[in-house]
Amino acid sequence: MKIELTLEQKDNQAAFRDFVDREIIPDADRFDLEESIPPELIQKLGREGYLGALLPKEFGGKGLDAIAIGLLNEEVGRGCSSLRSLLTVHGMVAQTLLKWGSKSQQKYWLPRLASGRVIAAFGLSEPNIGSDAKSVETTATSDGSFYVLNGQKKWITFGQIADVFLIFAQCEGKPSAFLVESDRPGLSIQPISGMLGVKASMLAQLSLNECQIPQENLVGRVGFGVSHIAATALDYGRYSVACGCVGIAQACLEACTRYANQRKQFGVYLKDHQLIQQMVTEIIINLKAARLLCYQAGYLKHIGDPRAILETSIAKYFASKTATQAASDAVQIHGANGCSSEYSVQRYLRDAKIMEIIEGSNQIQQVTIANYHFGF
């Protein structure tokens, strides 16, 4: 079996890489320091069609196949994991509405999401609830004309600037999903700062206090929240993160290559030291393996194979571990410089650690993979 990108996928990859090299990498460390992404860069993502990469052309999207979407996430992840996180959460909401949204929800929201006129965020995590999604404490009560939401959401990526949130709440005792516009009375947004990694992802905490939304803002049916809506969104999110982790590992390899070719110790370049060669070799091998796992997951998604869910969990688990180890080795190779904000490898290490936690922690992936294996 020959594994090779198509000509179209290669062309897309080259375009993505050029965009990242020009528009993202030169300022990525500044974004991390300032803990924000400039609005004009998000607008550029929209103009390039990258915010609507997964959406069909009928809704104004690029209609890219799953592997090409993975390549986009890899390249943006190579440049800035915080900005790649926008592709993740925005895409999670878009994917959910594409699959489970009503015709009117699709007609209204999808063209706006595709163009970037509207930014979407994913509202599942809460102060007391993380991995146990079905136990969200936020409530939604119907009064006949509206749903009234009460509760809190935390760690909401790009929650500071999102125009609409996909909020999960208990309705009639069942987890359900709702669209909540950011300007709804009763919704307040508090920025979160000082995180370990992906510091420019503009996290927020949401407070919903008697927040009224129309009945038509229910996505799918009452009770679909976890089994259908969250499952769809998180599967895309894991794929986006996995491919983004490949990007982090690729960035680490490129940084180590530059540094080992320039830095001398004991009279020779670092690249000539065998222990440095050993670390670089490990990065290369694990990077290639992680990339192939992502290609496999993307291919199965493209053909609609149900095994894609398991393969995505495997890819996310392995790629996030690979990114963290690659970044740790990159810092080690750079020595004291690797601990300085003058070098990006310290950012890669902080960002990579976050990847082992979000969209299902590595421990959750281990349980998922083992359960598939044993037929649970």
ChimeraX attribute file (.defattr): number of C-alpha atoms within 10 A of each C-alpha:
attribute: neighborCount
match mode: 1-to-1
recipient: residues
	/A:1	3
	/A:2	4
	/A:3	8
	/A:4	9
	/A:5	13
	/A:6	11
	/A:7	9
	/A:8	10
	/A:9	17
	/A:10	14
	/A:11	13
	/A:12	17
	/A:13	20
	/A:14	15
	/A:15	14
	/A:16	20
	/A:17	20
	/A:18	13
	/A:19	18
	/A:20	20
	/A:21	15
	/A:22	11
	/A:23	15
	/A:24	20
	/A:25	17
	/A:26	12
	/A:27	13
	/A:28	21
	/A:29	20
	/A:30	14
	/A:31	21
	/A:32	22
	/A:33	12
	/A:34	12
	/A:35	21
	/A:36	20
	/A:37	22
	/A:38	11
	/A:39	10
	/A:40	9
	/A:41	13
	/A:42	18
	/A:43	15
	/A:44	15
	/A:45	19
	/A:46	22
	/A:47	15
	/A:48	16
	/A:49	19
	/A:50	24
	/A:51	29
	/A:52	30
	/A:53	25
	/A:54	22
	/A:55	24
	/A:56	17
	/A:57	14
	/A:58	11
	/A:59	20
	/A:60	17
	/A:61	22
	/A:62	20
	/A:63	17
	/A:64	20
	/A:65	18
	/A:66	22
	/A:67	22
	/A:68	25
	/A:69	23
	/A:70	25
	/A:71	27
	/A:72	28
	/A:73	29
	/A:74	31
	/A:75	29
	/A:76	27
	/A:77	30
	/A:78	27
	/A:79	30
	/A:80	29
	/A:81	32
	/A:82	26
	/A:83	26
	/A:84	25
	/A:85	24
	/A:86	22
	/A:87	26
	/A:88	27
	/A:89	28
	/A:90	29
	/A:91	28
	/A:92	27
	/A:93	30
	/A:94	29
	/A:95	23
	/A:96	22
	/A:97	24
	/A:98	20
	/A:99	14
	/A:100	18
	/A:101	22
	/A:102	16
	/A:103	10
	/A:104	10
	/A:105	17
	/A:106	19
	/A:107	15
	/A:108	12
	/A:109	20
	/A:110	26
	/A:111	21
	/A:112	21
	/A:113	26
	/A:114	28
	/A:115	23
	/A:116	22
	/A:117	16
	/A:118	18
	/A:119	24
	/A:120	31
	/A:121	27
	/A:122	27
	/A:123	27
	/A:124	27
	/A:125	21
	/A:126	22
	/A:127	13
	/A:128	13
	/A:129	15
	/A:130	18
	/A:131	18
	/A:132	13
	/A:133	18
	/A:134	20
	/A:135	17
	/A:136	25
	/A:137	20
	/A:138	20
	/A:139	22
	/A:140	28
	/A:141	17
	/A:142	15
	/A:143	10
	/A:144	8
	/A:145	11
	/A:146	17
	/A:147	22
	/A:148	20
	/A:149	27
	/A:150	20
	/A:151	19
	/A:152	25
	/A:153	25
	/A:154	23
	/A:155	23
	/A:156	25
	/A:157	26
	/A:158	26
	/A:159	29
	/A:160	20
	/A:161	18
	/A:162	20
	/A:163	17
	/A:164	23
	/A:165	24
	/A:166	27
	/A:167	25
	/A:168	31
	/A:169	30
	/A:170	22
	/A:171	20
	/A:172	13
	/A:173	13
	/A:174	18
	/A:175	26
	/A:176	28
	/A:177	29
	/A:178	25
	/A:179	23
	/A:180	24
	/A:181	17
	/A:182	19
	/A:183	10
	/A:184	13
	/A:185	13
	/A:186	16
	/A:187	20
	/A:188	16
	/A:189	19
	/A:190	13
	/A:191	16
	/A:192	19
	/A:193	14
	/A:194	9
	/A:195	15
	/A:196	12
	/A:197	21
	/A:198	27
	/A:199	24
	/A:200	27
	/A:201	28
	/A:202	24
	/A:203	25
	/A:204	22
	/A:205	21
	/A:206	24
	/A:207	19
	/A:208	21
	/A:209	15
	/A:210	17
	/A:211	19
	/A:212	22
	/A:213	22
	/A:214	15
	/A:215	15
	/A:216	15
	/A:217	18
	/A:218	22
	/A:219	23
	/A:220	20
	/A:221	15
	/A:222	17
	/A:223	19
	/A:224	18
	/A:225	27
	/A:226	22
	/A:227	13
	/A:228	17
	/A:229	27
	/A:230	25
	/A:231	15
	/A:232	20
	/A:233	24
	/A:234	23
	/A:235	20
	/A:236	24
	/A:237	26
	/A:238	26
	/A:239	29
	/A:240	29
	/A:241	30
	/A:242	36
	/A:243	33
	/A:244	35
	/A:245	37
	/A:246	34
	/A:247	29
	/A:248	34
	/A:249	34
	/A:250	25
	/A:251	25
	/A:252	30
	/A:253	23
	/A:254	14
	/A:255	19
	/A:256	27
	/A:257	15
	/A:258	11
	/A:259	17
	/A:260	22
	/A:261	13
	/A:262	12
	/A:263	13
	/A:264	14
	/A:265	11
	/A:266	7
	/A:267	7
	/A:268	13
	/A:269	14
	/A:270	22
	/A:271	21
	/A:272	13
	/A:273	14
	/A:274	10
	/A:275	12
	/A:276	17
	/A:277	14
	/A:278	12
	/A:279	18
	/A:280	21
	/A:281	13
	/A:282	15
	/A:283	24
	/A:284	16
	/A:285	11
	/A:286	20
	/A:287	25
	/A:288	16
	/A:289	17
	/A:290	26
	/A:291	24
	/A:292	15
	/A:293	23
	/A:294	32
	/A:295	24
	/A:296	18
	/A:297	27
	/A:298	25
	/A:299	17
	/A:300	19
	/A:301	21
	/A:302	14
	/A:303	11
	/A:304	10
	/A:305	11
	/A:306	10
	/A:307	12
	/A:308	20
	/A:309	22
	/A:310	19
	/A:311	21
	/A:312	30
	/A:313	26
	/A:314	23
	/A:315	30
	/A:316	34
	/A:317	27
	/A:318	24
	/A:319	32
	/A:320	29
	/A:321	22
	/A:322	26
	/A:323	32
	/A:324	24
	/A:325	21
	/A:326	30
	/A:327	32
	/A:328	20
	/A:329	23
	/A:330	30
	/A:331	25
	/A:332	18
	/A:333	21
	/A:334	20
	/A:335	11
	/A:336	9
	/A:337	15
	/A:338	21
	/A:339	16
	/A:340	14
	/A:341	14
	/A:342	10
	/A:343	15
	/A:344	23
	/A:345	29
	/A:346	24
	/A:347	26
	/A:348	30
	/A:349	26
	/A:350	18
	/A:351	26
	/A:352	28
	/A:353	20
	/A:354	18
	/A:355	27
	/A:356	25
	/A:357	15
	/A:358	17
	/A:359	26
	/A:360	22
	/A:361	18
	/A:362	20
	/A:363	13
	/A:364	16
	/A:365	22
	/A:366	14
	/A:367	11
	/A:368	17
	/A:369	19
	/A:370	13
	/A:371	12
	/A:372	11
	/A:373	10
	/A:374	7
	/A:375	7
	/A:376	7
